[in-house]
Amino acid sequence: MENSGLHNFLLIATKPDNIPIGAMLGFVAFVFWVAIKQMIAHDRWIKQDKKEKVWDEMIK
């Protein structure tokens, strides 16, 4: 029986030295998602001519 690529990946990814890297990648993905969400909201406000709302949100 041959090991699949996923099995080999999981063997490497779950080693103790690599777990913090996986957690960091998850954290970076979360922060990137928040930034994209804010960018979309700010673009909508700018199109609605509510630039002051963008500034108010940024300085919170």
PDB file of N, CA, C and O in Angstrom:
ATOM      1  N   MET A   1       0.844  -1.180   0.000  1.00  0.00           N
ATOM      2  CA  MET A   1       0.000   0.000   0.000  1.00  0.00           C
ATOM      3  C   MET A   1       0.891   1.245   0.000  1.00  0.00           C
ATOM      4  O   MET A   1       1.790   1.379   0.830  1.00  0.00           O
ATOM      5  N   GLU A   2       0.631   2.132  -0.925  1.00  0.00           N
ATOM      6  CA  GLU A   2       1.440   3.324  -1.091  1.00  0.00           C
ATOM      7  C   GLU A   2       0.809   4.503  -0.350  1.00  0.00           C
ATOM      8  O   GLU A   2      -0.410   4.670  -0.349  1.00  0.00           O
ATOM      9  N   ASN A   3       1.654   5.315   0.276  1.00  0.00           N
ATOM     10  CA  ASN A   3       1.146   6.509   0.962  1.00  0.00           C
ATOM     11  C   ASN A   3       0.702   7.547  -0.057  1.00  0.00           C
ATOM     12  O   ASN A   3       1.373   7.784  -1.061  1.00  0.00           O
ATOM     13  N   SER A   4      -0.435   8.159   0.221  1.00  0.00           N
ATOM     14  CA  SER A   4      -0.912   9.210  -0.672  1.00  0.00           C
ATOM     15  C   SER A   4      -0.191  10.519  -0.361  1.00  0.00           C
ATOM     16  O   SER A   4       0.461  10.650   0.675  1.00  0.00           O
ATOM     17  N   GLY A   5      -0.316  11.482  -1.267  1.00  0.00           N
ATOM     18  CA  GLY A   5       0.300  12.784  -1.058  1.00  0.00           C
ATOM     19  C   GLY A   5      -0.256  13.485   0.164  1.00  0.00           C
ATOM     20  O   GLY A   5       0.478  14.145   0.899  1.00  0.00           O
ATOM     21  N   LEU A   6      -1.572  13.340   0.383  1.00  0.00           N
ATOM     22  CA  LEU A   6      -2.195  13.972   1.547  1.00  0.00           C
ATOM     23  C   LEU A   6      -1.654  13.375   2.840  1.00  0.00           C
ATOM     24  O   LEU A   6      -1.400  14.091   3.809  1.00  0.00           O
ATOM     25  N   HIS A   7      -1.482  12.070   2.843  1.00  0.00           N
ATOM     26  CA  HIS A   7      -0.952  11.407   4.039  1.00  0.00           C
ATOM     27  C   HIS A   7       0.455  11.914   4.349  1.00  0.00           C
ATOM     28  O   HIS A   7       0.769  12.200   5.505  1.00  0.00           O
ATOM     29  N   ASN A   8       1.299  12.027   3.331  1.00  0.00           N
ATOM     30  CA  ASN A   8       2.658  12.541   3.540  1.00  0.00           C
ATOM     31  C   ASN A   8       2.633  13.984   4.017  1.00  0.00           C
ATOM     32  O   ASN A   8       3.402  14.367   4.899  1.00  0.00           O
ATOM     33  N   PHE A   9       1.736  14.794   3.425  1.00  0.00           N
ATOM     34  CA  PHE A   9       1.615  16.192   3.849  1.00  0.00           C
ATOM     35  C   PHE A   9       1.236  16.276   5.321  1.00  0.00           C
ATOM     36  O   PHE A   9       1.832  17.045   6.074  1.00  0.00           O
ATOM     37  N   LEU A  10       0.240  15.483   5.734  1.00  0.00           N
ATOM     38  CA  LEU A  10      -0.200  15.512   7.134  1.00  0.00           C
ATOM     39  C   LEU A  10       0.900  15.035   8.080  1.00  0.00           C
ATOM     40  O   LEU A  10       1.019  15.550   9.192  1.00  0.00           O
ATOM     41  N   LEU A  11       1.699  14.064   7.659  1.00  0.00           N
ATOM     42  CA  LEU A  11       2.813  13.612   8.492  1.00  0.00           C
ATOM     43  C   LEU A  11       3.806  14.753   8.733  1.00  0.00           C
ATOM     44  O   LEU A  11       4.308  14.921   9.845  1.00  0.00           O
ATOM     45  N   ILE A  12       4.078  15.517   7.706  1.00  0.00           N
ATOM     46  CA  ILE A  12       5.031  16.620   7.841  1.00  0.00           C
ATOM     47  C   ILE A  12       4.394  17.789   8.594  1.00  0.00           C
ATOM     48  O   ILE A  12       5.027  18.369   9.476  1.00  0.00           O
ATOM     49  N   ALA A  13       3.156  18.140   8.259  1.00  0.00           N
ATOM     50  CA  ALA A  13       2.502  19.319   8.840  1.00  0.00           C
ATOM     51  C   ALA A  13       2.221  19.163  10.328  1.00  0.00           C
ATOM     52  O   ALA A  13       2.167  20.160  11.048  1.00  0.00           O
ATOM     53  N   THR A  14       2.042  17.929  10.805  1.00  0.00           N
ATOM     54  CA  THR A  14       1.697  17.741  12.222  1.00  0.00           C
ATOM     55  C   THR A  14       2.911  17.500  13.113  1.00  0.00           C
ATOM     56  O   THR A  14       2.760  17.201  14.297  1.00  0.00           O
ATOM     57  N   LYS A  15       4.094  17.625  12.564  1.00  0.00           N
ATOM     58  CA  LYS A  15       5.285  17.515  13.422  1.00  0.00           C
ATOM     59  C   LYS A  15       5.340  18.749  14.323  1.00  0.00           C
ATOM     60  O   LYS A  15       4.944  19.833  13.897  1.00  0.00           O
ATOM     61  N   PRO A  16       5.817  18.607  15.541  1.00  0.00           N
ATOM     62  CA  PRO A  16       5.792  19.727  16.499  1.00  0.00           C
ATOM     63  C   PRO A  16       6.444  21.019  15.993  1.00  0.00           C
ATOM     64  O   PRO A  16       5.977  22.113  16.312  1.00  0.00           O
ATOM     65  N   ASP A  17       7.510  20.900  15.213  1.00  0.00           N
ATOM     66  CA  ASP A  17       8.172  22.113  14.712  1.00  0.00           C
ATOM     67  C   ASP A  17       7.322  22.863  13.692  1.00  0.00           C
ATOM     68  O   ASP A  17       7.506  24.067  13.513  1.00  0.00           O
ATOM     69  N   ASN A  18       6.405  22.189  13.028  1.00  0.00           N
ATOM     70  CA  ASN A  18       5.635  22.807  11.951  1.00  0.00           C
ATOM     71  C   ASN A  18       4.260  23.307  12.391  1.00  0.00           C
ATOM     72  O   ASN A  18       3.612  24.035  11.640  1.00  0.00           O
ATOM     73  N   ILE A  19       3.807  22.943  13.563  1.00  0.00           N
ATOM     74  CA  ILE A  19       2.482  23.377  14.026  1.00  0.00           C
ATOM     75  C   ILE A  19       2.404  24.902  14.182  1.00  0.00           C
ATOM     76  O   ILE A  19       1.388  25.478  13.792  1.00  0.00           O
ATOM     77  N   PRO A  20       3.420  25.589  14.732  1.00  0.00           N
ATOM     78  CA  PRO A  20       3.330  27.058  14.799  1.00  0.00           C
ATOM     79  C   PRO A  20       3.244  27.708  13.415  1.00  0.00           C
ATOM     80  O   PRO A  20       2.603  28.747  13.262  1.00  0.00           O
ATOM     81  N   ILE A  21       3.872  27.116  12.424  1.00  0.00           N
ATOM     82  CA  ILE A  21       3.799  27.658  11.060  1.00  0.00           C
ATOM     83  C   ILE A  21       2.372  27.561  10.546  1.00  0.00           C
ATOM     84  O   ILE A  21       1.870  28.501   9.930  1.00  0.00           O
ATOM     85  N   GLY A  22       1.716  26.439  10.791  1.00  0.00           N
ATOM     86  CA  GLY A  22       0.319  26.280  10.384  1.00  0.00           C
ATOM     87  C   GLY A  22      -0.588  27.270  11.086  1.00  0.00           C
ATOM     88  O   GLY A  22      -1.495  27.829  10.469  1.00  0.00           O
ATOM     89  N   ALA A  23      -0.352  27.492  12.365  1.00  0.00           N
ATOM     90  CA  ALA A  23      -1.150  28.467  13.118  1.00  0.00           C
ATOM     91  C   ALA A  23      -0.918  29.868  12.571  1.00  0.00           C
ATOM     92  O   ALA A  23      -1.860  30.651  12.449  1.00  0.00           O
ATOM     93  N   MET A  24       0.332  30.190  12.240  1.00  0.00           N
ATOM     94  CA  MET A  24       0.644  31.500  11.687  1.00  0.00           C
ATOM     95  C   MET A  24      -0.060  31.698  10.339  1.00  0.00           C
ATOM     96  O   MET A  24      -0.584  32.780  10.075  1.00  0.00           O
ATOM     97  N   LEU A  25      -0.079  30.679   9.496  1.00  0.00           N
ATOM     98  CA  LEU A  25      -0.758  30.784   8.211  1.00  0.00           C
ATOM     99  C   LEU A  25      -2.252  31.026   8.404  1.00  0.00           C
ATOM    100  O   LEU A  25      -2.851  31.811   7.669  1.00  0.00           O
ATOM    101  N   GLY A  26      -2.854  30.363   9.378  1.00  0.00           N
ATOM    102  CA  GLY A  26      -4.263  30.592   9.681  1.00  0.00           C
ATOM    103  C   GLY A  26      -4.505  32.018  10.160  1.00  0.00           C
ATOM    104  O   GLY A  26      -5.486  32.648   9.764  1.00  0.00           O
ATOM    105  N   PHE A  27      -3.624  32.525  11.004  1.00  0.00           N
ATOM    106  CA  PHE A  27      -3.761  33.889  11.508  1.00  0.00           C
ATOM    107  C   PHE A  27      -3.611  34.911  10.386  1.00  0.00           C
ATOM    108  O   PHE A  27      -4.364  35.883  10.324  1.00  0.00           O
ATOM    109  N   VAL A  28      -2.649  34.694   9.506  1.00  0.00           N
ATOM    110  CA  VAL A  28      -2.442  35.609   8.378  1.00  0.00           C
ATOM    111  C   VAL A  28      -3.669  35.597   7.467  1.00  0.00           C
ATOM    112  O   VAL A  28      -4.092  36.649   6.988  1.00  0.00           O
ATOM    113  N   ALA A  29      -4.237  34.428   7.226  1.00  0.00           N
ATOM    114  CA  ALA A  29      -5.440  34.332   6.395  1.00  0.00           C
ATOM    115  C   ALA A  29      -6.597  35.104   7.035  1.00  0.00           C
ATOM    116  O   ALA A  29      -7.343  35.786   6.333  1.00  0.00           O
ATOM    117  N   PHE A  30      -6.753  35.005   8.347  1.00  0.00           N
ATOM    118  CA  PHE A  30      -7.816  35.720   9.054  1.00  0.00           C
ATOM    119  C   PHE A  30      -7.634  37.232   8.940  1.00  0.00           C
ATOM    120  O   PHE A  30      -8.588  37.952   8.645  1.00  0.00           O
ATOM    121  N   VAL A  31      -6.412  37.714   9.172  1.00  0.00           N
ATOM    122  CA  VAL A  31      -6.138  39.151   9.099  1.00  0.00           C
ATOM    123  C   VAL A  31      -6.351  39.655   7.676  1.00  0.00           C
ATOM    124  O   VAL A  31      -6.869  40.755   7.482  1.00  0.00           O
ATOM    125  N   PHE A  32      -5.959  38.863   6.681  1.00  0.00           N
ATOM    126  CA  PHE A  32      -6.166  39.235   5.280  1.00  0.00           C
ATOM    127  C   PHE A  32      -7.658  39.344   4.979  1.00  0.00           C
ATOM    128  O   PHE A  32      -8.083  40.265   4.282  1.00  0.00           O
ATOM    129  N   TRP A  33      -8.453  38.412   5.498  1.00  0.00           N
ATOM    130  CA  TRP A  33      -9.909  38.441   5.297  1.00  0.00           C
ATOM    131  C   TRP A  33     -10.511  39.707   5.916  1.00  0.00           C
ATOM    132  O   TRP A  33     -11.357  40.353   5.296  1.00  0.00           O
ATOM    133  N   VAL A  34     -10.090  40.064   7.119  1.00  0.00           N
ATOM    134  CA  VAL A  34     -10.593  41.276   7.772  1.00  0.00           C
ATOM    135  C   VAL A  34     -10.233  42.511   6.948  1.00  0.00           C
ATOM    136  O   VAL A  34     -11.058  43.408   6.779  1.00  0.00           O
ATOM    137  N   ALA A  35      -9.004  42.557   6.438  1.00  0.00           N
ATOM    138  CA  ALA A  35      -8.567  43.707   5.633  1.00  0.00           C
ATOM    139  C   ALA A  35      -9.397  43.824   4.354  1.00  0.00           C
ATOM    140  O   ALA A  35      -9.793  44.927   3.979  1.00  0.00           O
ATOM    141  N   ILE A  36      -9.664  42.713   3.686  1.00  0.00           N
ATOM    142  CA  ILE A  36     -10.465  42.734   2.461  1.00  0.00           C
ATOM    143  C   ILE A  36     -11.893  43.183   2.775  1.00  0.00           C
ATOM    144  O   ILE A  36     -12.485  43.953   2.018  1.00  0.00           O
ATOM    145  N   LYS A  37     -12.441  42.705   3.883  1.00  0.00           N
ATOM    146  CA  LYS A  37     -13.796  43.085   4.288  1.00  0.00           C
ATOM    147  C   LYS A  37     -13.883  44.598   4.532  1.00  0.00           C
ATOM    148  O   LYS A  37     -14.839  45.241   4.100  1.00  0.00           O
ATOM    149  N   GLN A  38     -12.887  45.164   5.223  1.00  0.00           N
ATOM    150  CA  GLN A  38     -12.865  46.602   5.477  1.00  0.00           C
ATOM    151  C   GLN A  38     -12.677  47.378   4.173  1.00  0.00           C
ATOM    152  O   GLN A  38     -13.285  48.432   3.988  1.00  0.00           O
ATOM    153  N   MET A  39     -11.844  46.867   3.276  1.00  0.00           N
ATOM    154  CA  MET A  39     -11.611  47.538   2.004  1.00  0.00           C
ATOM    155  C   MET A  39     -12.902  47.649   1.201  1.00  0.00           C
ATOM    156  O   MET A  39     -13.192  48.696   0.622  1.00  0.00           O
ATOM    157  N   ILE A  40     -13.666  46.580   1.169  1.00  0.00           N
ATOM    158  CA  ILE A  40     -14.932  46.587   0.428  1.00  0.00           C
ATOM    159  C   ILE A  40     -15.904  47.590   1.045  1.00  0.00           C
ATOM    160  O   ILE A  40     -16.564  48.339   0.326  1.00  0.00           O
ATOM    161  N   ALA A  41     -15.993  47.605   2.378  1.00  0.00           N
ATOM    162  CA  ALA A  41     -16.885  48.559   3.051  1.00  0.00           C
ATOM    163  C   ALA A  41     -16.453  50.001   2.775  1.00  0.00           C
ATOM    164  O   ALA A  41     -17.293  50.861   2.510  1.00  0.00           O
ATOM    165  N   HIS A  42     -15.157  50.264   2.837  1.00  0.00           N
ATOM    166  CA  HIS A  42     -14.663  51.618   2.587  1.00  0.00           C
ATOM    167  C   HIS A  42     -14.930  52.046   1.148  1.00  0.00           C
ATOM    168  O   HIS A  42     -15.295  53.196   0.902  1.00  0.00           O
ATOM    169  N   ASP A  43     -14.752  51.137   0.202  1.00  0.00           N
ATOM    170  CA  ASP A  43     -15.043  51.469  -1.194  1.00  0.00           C
ATOM    171  C   ASP A  43     -16.520  51.811  -1.389  1.00  0.00           C
ATOM    172  O   ASP A  43     -16.860  52.729  -2.135  1.00  0.00           O
ATOM    173  N   ARG A  44     -17.382  51.073  -0.720  1.00  0.00           N
ATOM    174  CA  ARG A  44     -18.822  51.372  -0.820  1.00  0.00           C
ATOM    175  C   ARG A  44     -19.132  52.750  -0.261  1.00  0.00           C
ATOM    176  O   ARG A  44     -19.898  53.509  -0.856  1.00  0.00           O
ATOM    177  N   TRP A  45     -18.540  53.075   0.882  1.00  0.00           N
ATOM    178  CA  TRP A  45     -18.795  54.382   1.500  1.00  0.00           C
ATOM    179  C   TRP A  45     -18.267  55.509   0.624  1.00  0.00           C
ATOM    180  O   TRP A  45     -18.904  56.557   0.510  1.00  0.00           O
ATOM    181  N   ILE A  46     -17.106  55.303   0.005  1.00  0.00           N
ATOM    182  CA  ILE A  46     -16.549  56.336  -0.871  1.00  0.00           C
ATOM    183  C   ILE A  46     -17.461  56.542  -2.076  1.00  0.00           C
ATOM    184  O   ILE A  46     -17.690  57.679  -2.488  1.00  0.00           O
ATOM    185  N   LYS A  47     -17.983  55.456  -2.647  1.00  0.00           N
ATOM    186  CA  LYS A  47     -18.902  55.583  -3.781  1.00  0.00           C
ATOM    187  C   LYS A  47     -20.203  56.282  -3.377  1.00  0.00           C
ATOM    188  O   LYS A  47     -20.845  56.930  -4.204  1.00  0.00           O
ATOM    189  N   GLN A  48     -20.589  56.149  -2.105  1.00  0.00           N
ATOM    190  CA  GLN A  48     -21.806  56.797  -1.611  1.00  0.00           C
ATOM    191  C   GLN A  48     -21.505  58.213  -1.103  1.00  0.00           C
ATOM    192  O   GLN A  48     -22.365  58.851  -0.497  1.00  0.00           O
ATOM    193  N   ASP A  49     -20.299  58.696  -1.348  1.00  0.00           N
ATOM    194  CA  ASP A  49     -19.849  60.023  -0.923  1.00  0.00           C
ATOM    195  C   ASP A  49     -19.918  60.202   0.601  1.00  0.00           C
ATOM    196  O   ASP A  49     -20.341  61.245   1.099  1.00  0.00           O
ATOM    197  N   LYS A  50     -19.497  59.172   1.318  1.00  0.00           N
ATOM    198  CA  LYS A  50     -19.445  59.212   2.786  1.00  0.00           C
ATOM    199  C   LYS A  50     -17.997  59.025   3.255  1.00  0.00           C
ATOM    200  O   LYS A  50     -17.702  58.156   4.076  1.00  0.00           O
ATOM    201  N   LYS A  51     -17.109  59.854   2.719  1.00  0.00           N
ATOM    202  CA  LYS A  51     -15.681  59.724   3.041  1.00  0.00           C
ATOM    203  C   LYS A  51     -15.393  59.940   4.516  1.00  0.00           C
ATOM    204  O   LYS A  51     -14.457  59.354   5.058  1.00  0.00           O
ATOM    205  N   GLU A  52     -16.193  60.781   5.174  1.00  0.00           N
ATOM    206  CA  GLU A  52     -15.963  61.030   6.603  1.00  0.00           C
ATOM    207  C   GLU A  52     -16.220  59.763   7.425  1.00  0.00           C
ATOM    208  O   GLU A  52     -15.618  59.586   8.484  1.00  0.00           O
ATOM    209  N   LYS A  53     -17.095  58.893   6.958  1.00  0.00           N
ATOM    210  CA  LYS A  53     -17.368  57.634   7.657  1.00  0.00           C
ATOM    211  C   LYS A  53     -16.137  56.715   7.597  1.00  0.00           C
ATOM    212  O   LYS A  53     -15.848  55.993   8.551  1.00  0.00           O
ATOM    213  N   VAL A  54     -15.425  56.749   6.481  1.00  0.00           N
ATOM    214  CA  VAL A  54     -14.183  55.967   6.350  1.00  0.00           C
ATOM    215  C   VAL A  54     -13.175  56.446   7.389  1.00  0.00           C
ATOM    216  O   VAL A  54     -12.562  55.635   8.085  1.00  0.00           O
ATOM    217  N   TRP A  55     -13.005  57.751   7.493  1.00  0.00           N
ATOM    218  CA  TRP A  55     -12.056  58.312   8.457  1.00  0.00           C
ATOM    219  C   TRP A  55     -12.457  57.955   9.885  1.00  0.00           C
ATOM    220  O   TRP A  55     -11.614  57.564  10.692  1.00  0.00           O
ATOM    221  N   ASP A  56     -13.735  58.088  10.192  1.00  0.00           N
ATOM    222  CA  ASP A  56     -14.217  57.762  11.537  1.00  0.00           C
ATOM    223  C   ASP A  56     -13.958  56.297  11.870  1.00  0.00           C
ATOM    224  O   ASP A  56     -13.597  55.976  13.002  1.00  0.00           O
ATOM    225  N   GLU A  57     -14.138  55.412  10.903  1.00  0.00           N
ATOM    226  CA  GLU A  57     -13.908  53.982  11.115  1.00  0.00           C
ATOM    227  C   GLU A  57     -12.423  53.697  11.310  1.00  0.00           C
ATOM    228  O   GLU A  57     -12.055  52.843  12.116  1.00  0.00           O
ATOM    229  N   MET A  58     -11.577  54.400  10.585  1.00  0.00           N
ATOM    230  CA  MET A  58     -10.135  54.143  10.657  1.00  0.00           C
ATOM    231  C   MET A  58      -9.524  54.578  11.986  1.00  0.00           C
ATOM    232  O   MET A  58      -8.561  53.962  12.443  1.00  0.00           O
ATOM    233  N   ILE A  59     -10.057  55.620  12.614  1.00  0.00           N
ATOM    234  CA  ILE A  59      -9.454  56.124  13.853  1.00  0.00           C
ATOM    235  C   ILE A  59     -10.071  55.530  15.108  1.00  0.00           C
ATOM    236  O   ILE A  59      -9.722  55.940  16.215  1.00  0.00           O
ATOM    237  N   LYS A  60     -10.968  54.586  14.964  1.00  0.00           N
ATOM    238  CA  LYS A  60     -11.570  53.927  16.139  1.00  0.00           C
ATOM    239  C   LYS A  60     -10.511  53.232  16.950  1.00  0.00           C
ATOM    240  O   LYS A  60     -10.817  52.622  17.974  1.00  0.00           O
TER     241      LYS A  60
END
